[in-house]
Amino acid sequence: MELTKPEIFEKYPETLTFDQFDDIGWDYEKQFGLNDPRRNGIILEEAVKVIKKSKHDLVLYTQVDGDSGERLYSRGHHLVNRTGIWWVVKSKSIEEGDN
């Protein structure tokens, strides 16, 4: 099974700027990795456990460096994550098509 149910995952934007991410008004959001001295793999495992516990209804975003140097959030897990920051989120308005 996919980490997030495909019918939910595909509704979320593939890439978001910091401002776009902040403007969504998430119904659920939890950040992983900021100021966390542990290895990225351990932090990511923790985020994945939260998604699995939600019955695969939450979406993972990875903080990545964009093409022009700005940082972005990219839907799913990406190996280019050099910042070690992930968000697990849910937005009813995105899932219902209100955004």
C-alpha positions in Angstrom: 0.0 0.0 0.0 1.1 3.5 -0.7 2.0 5.7 2.3 -1.0 7.9 1.7 -4.2 6.7 -0.1 -3.7 7.6 -3.8 -7.2 9.2 -4.0 -6.1 11.6 -1.3 -2.4 12.1 -2.2 -3.1 13.1 -5.8 -5.4 16.0 -4.7 -2.6 17.9 -2.9 -0.4 20.3 -4.8 2.9 18.7 -6.0 5.0 21.7 -4.9 4.3 24.6 -2.6 6.3 27.7 -1.7 6.7 28.6 2.0 4.0 31.2 1.6 1.6 28.9 -0.2 2.2 26.2 2.4 1.4 28.7 5.2 -1.7 30.1 3.5 -3.5 26.7 3.3 -4.9 26.7 6.8 -4.3 23.0 7.5 -6.8 21.0 9.5 -3.8 19.0 10.8 -0.1 19.7 10.6 2.9 18.4 12.4 6.5 19.3 11.6 9.4 16.8 11.9 13.1 17.5 12.0 13.4 21.2 12.9 16.3 21.5 15.4 16.2 17.7 15.9 19.8 16.3 16.2 18.8 12.8 15.3 19.6 11.2 11.9 17.2 12.0 9.1 16.2 8.4 8.7 14.9 8.2 12.3 13.0 11.4 12.0 11.4 10.3 8.7 10.4 7.0 10.2 8.6 8.9 13.0 6.7 10.9 10.4 5.8 7.8 8.5 4.4 6.2 11.7 2.1 9.1 12.1 0.7 8.7 8.6 0.3 4.9 9.0 -1.5 5.5 12.4 -3.9 7.8 10.6 -4.9 4.9 8.3 -3.0 6.5 5.5 -5.1 9.7 5.4 -2.3 12.2 6.0 0.1 13.6 3.4 3.9 14.0 3.7 5.7 17.0 2.4 9.5 17.2 2.2 11.3 20.6 2.4 13.6 20.7 -0.7 15.8 23.3 -2.4 14.1 24.6 -5.6 15.8 25.2 -8.9 16.5 28.8 -8.2 17.8 28.2 -4.7 14.6 28.9 -2.8 13.2 26.3 -0.4 10.0 24.6 -1.3 7.7 21.9 0.0 7.4 18.9 -2.3 4.6 16.3 -1.9 5.9 12.9 -0.7 9.4 11.9 0.3 12.4 13.1 -1.7 16.0 12.2 -1.3 17.1 15.7 -2.2 16.0 16.8 1.3 19.1 18.3 2.7 17.3 20.3 5.3 15.9 17.3 7.2 12.5 18.8 7.5 9.2 17.1 6.8 5.5 18.0 7.4 2.6 15.7 7.8 -0.6 17.5 6.9 -4.3 17.2 6.1 -6.7 19.7 4.5 -10.3 18.9 4.1 -10.8 21.8 1.7 -8.1 20.4 -0.7 -9.6 16.9 -0.5 -13.1 18.3 -1.2 -11.9 20.5 -4.0 -12.5 23.8 -2.3 -8.9 25.1 -3.0 
